[in-house]
Amino acid sequence: MRARLRGLRGPGSYAAARAAAADAVAALESTGATPSLAVALIELGRRHDDLGETEAAERRYAEAASVAEVASDSQATRAEALARLAGSAQFLGRVEESRGLVDRALAILDAIPEPPSEIATEVLAEAARIRVEQGDDEGAGRLIDRASRAADAVAGGHEHDAARMLVEATRGLVHRARGRFVDAEIALKAALDAAEAAFGPSSLEAAGILNDLGMIYKYAGRFADGEASYHRAGAILEAVDPDHPDLASINHNLGGIAHARGDFAAAEGPARRAVELRERALGADHVVTVLDRAAYAAILDALGRTDEAEAILRTAIDRLEQALGPDHHELAAAINNLAAIVQRRGALDDAAALHEQAIAIKERALGPSSPAVAASLINLGVIRRRQGQLEEAERCYRRAISLLEPAVEGGHPHLAAARKNLAVILEASGRGQQDQ
């Protein structure tokens, strides 16, 4: 659900907008490699993206980049096409290719003395979004600051609302990557207001931001708010297409909230639906499908289908490391879930090693102060306590609490678990409540 700034259209007209964009391309193709053709190809790519047709969109962005390269006065459009192409490559799991395309797009943009504000905003925001997904949230922060300055120069009206939407939505992703959930919510709410002003409350742009808001609420332990955001986003998508590929993300996230609440039976249906939709849209081996399957495995494990869950996770870990590299936070999440299974089987040393691996990956990918590190710390603390290493267990729980308290609601299950486990250790050592 990638946002766009230009090419506004009314809600609910996605298929018609794609057809109109295709007609515009056909009408311009006879004129040769012109700047107008490059712009029309990007617009057609966006319309394919609207309908979840990522590979078709990628082809159009590649054509646009080729046309813009030979057309005069089209370097800004070429940068935009390459940034869009980078987004498609990232989504399709080709991370290194995406990184190189972003570098090329930024180099072209930087060589233009005064690039159009609309295009600069799109290129910089898309580059920032990709950097976040690749674990470079510091680089993303610098890019989004540049995008914000470009958006301020966009003319008023819907175009300005769309530019602010794009910047604030991406800023929300940067804050989320840094564990700043309050700041992320503020940015995403501003993005939602701008999206509804520019595109309407039933637009895919609004749906994408609602999904991102739901994720923030889940991380902060506000599960009811998260569910409400996901259901609003899902209703928008279903009105466009009952089998829209982006419904996989909604179902994945609804399953995640039910799992976090401990309602594993309720989590199983949405998680399974997410895998089915993703396999249909992207294939069984796509990295995003693998992530859905890994999340489903954690739910299967909770339902007692442990052997099945372990087999899925081991396969997923191999695929994720191959596709995303050894320092990606999604790899750490899968390793953490495998460690929980190994731990319950009684292999405590092996489980501890897996948790330590997950902690190290999260620290490299997200930073040592990220709240995402806390879950693995809590799990490692449980193992150290069972091994009689009480000082090490206490250290794990205290660090987890220090990471979670500034970021989540007081009733968040991870924070509650860390506090409860710390209390057990303090009680056992005769310190009770005095040293918590």
Summary of the structure (lengths in Angstrom):
residues: 436
radius of gyration: 22.8
end to end distance: 43.4
largest distance: 83.8
contacts: 1584
relative contact order: 0.06
helix: 77%
strand: 0%
